[in-house]
Amino acid sequence: MLRAGHTGVARWGERWQHAVETAKQPKGTRFHEGRHYYASVLIDAGESALVIKERLGHASIRETFDTYGHLFPTSDDRTREATDRALACLAASSRPGFSASAL
């Protein structure tokens, strides 16, 4: 339990508002929005759902997927990207002066 004189809820609120102002975020930006941002950054970086679950302290993987599932790349996204990469390599290999070591 926090006691007076420690970084209590009131102090935390002041520090959070200072951080929001320093980052030039809209007034009223809540800490919870920072959690969502953190999760979306991890997902975009390709981190696993299990790691994100642990970092956010979710009780179950279902909670993580219910909240953030729409942000994870789909199989459609991954297969499209894999095909794009393969075709880019094929196109590059047909150019004059192609070197496999350049890939």
C-alpha positions in Angstrom: 0.0 0.0 0.0 1.3 3.5 -0.8 1.7 5.9 2.0 1.7 9.7 1.9 5.0 11.0 0.8 5.6 8.1 -1.6 4.8 8.3 -5.3 1.1 7.7 -4.7 -1.8 8.0 -7.1 -1.8 11.8 -7.0 1.9 12.0 -7.8 1.6 9.4 -10.5 -1.1 11.4 -12.1 1.0 14.5 -12.1 4.0 12.6 -13.6 1.8 11.0 -16.2 0.3 14.4 -17.3 3.8 15.8 -17.5 4.9 12.9 -19.7 1.8 13.5 -21.9 2.6 17.2 -22.3 6.3 16.5 -22.9 5.4 14.0 -25.7 2.9 16.5 -27.1 0.1 14.1 -26.9 -3.5 15.3 -26.7 -4.7 16.4 -23.2 -6.5 13.6 -21.5 -4.3 10.8 -23.0 -4.6 8.0 -20.5 -1.9 5.5 -19.3 -4.1 2.7 -20.7 -3.7 4.1 -24.2 0.1 3.7 -23.7 -0.5 0.0 -23.0 -2.4 -0.4 -26.3 0.4 1.4 -28.1 3.0 -0.8 -26.5 1.2 -3.9 -27.5 0.7 -2.7 -31.1 4.4 -1.9 -31.4 5.3 -5.4 -30.2 2.9 -7.0 -32.7 4.2 -4.8 -35.5 7.7 -6.0 -34.6 6.6 -9.6 -35.0 6.6 -10.5 -31.3 4.6 -13.6 -30.4 1.2 -13.3 -28.8 2.5 -15.4 -25.8 5.2 -12.8 -25.1 2.8 -10.0 -25.4 0.4 -11.8 -23.0 3.2 -12.0 -20.4 4.4 -8.4 -20.9 0.8 -7.0 -20.4 0.0 -9.4 -17.5 -3.0 -10.9 -19.2 -4.5 -13.9 -17.4 -5.0 -15.9 -20.6 -3.9 -15.8 -24.2 -7.6 -15.5 -25.1 -7.6 -12.0 -23.4 -4.7 -11.0 -25.6 -6.3 -12.2 -28.8 -9.7 -10.8 -27.8 -8.1 -7.4 -27.4 -5.4 -7.3 -30.0 -6.2 -10.1 -32.4 -7.2 -7.7 -35.2 -3.6 -6.3 -35.2 -1.8 -9.6 -35.8 -0.9 -10.2 -39.4 -3.1 -12.8 -41.1 -2.0 -15.7 -43.2 -3.1 -13.7 -46.2 -0.7 -10.9 -45.2 2.2 -13.4 -44.7 1.6 -15.3 -47.9 1.3 -12.1 -49.9 4.6 -10.8 -48.4 6.4 -14.1 -49.1 5.2 -14.1 -52.7 6.3 -10.5 -53.2 9.7 -11.3 -51.8 10.1 -14.3 -54.1 9.0 -12.4 -57.2 11.3 -9.6 -56.4 14.2 -12.1 -56.2 13.1 -13.6 -59.5 13.0 -10.2 -61.2 16.4 -9.2 -59.8 17.9 -12.5 -61.0 16.9 -11.8 -64.6 18.7 -8.5 -64.7 22.0 -8.2 -66.5 24.9 -8.3 -64.1 22.9 -10.2 -61.4 24.9 -11.6 -58.6 23.3 -14.0 -56.1 25.5 -12.6 -53.4 23.7 -9.3 -53.8 20.5 -10.8 -52.3 
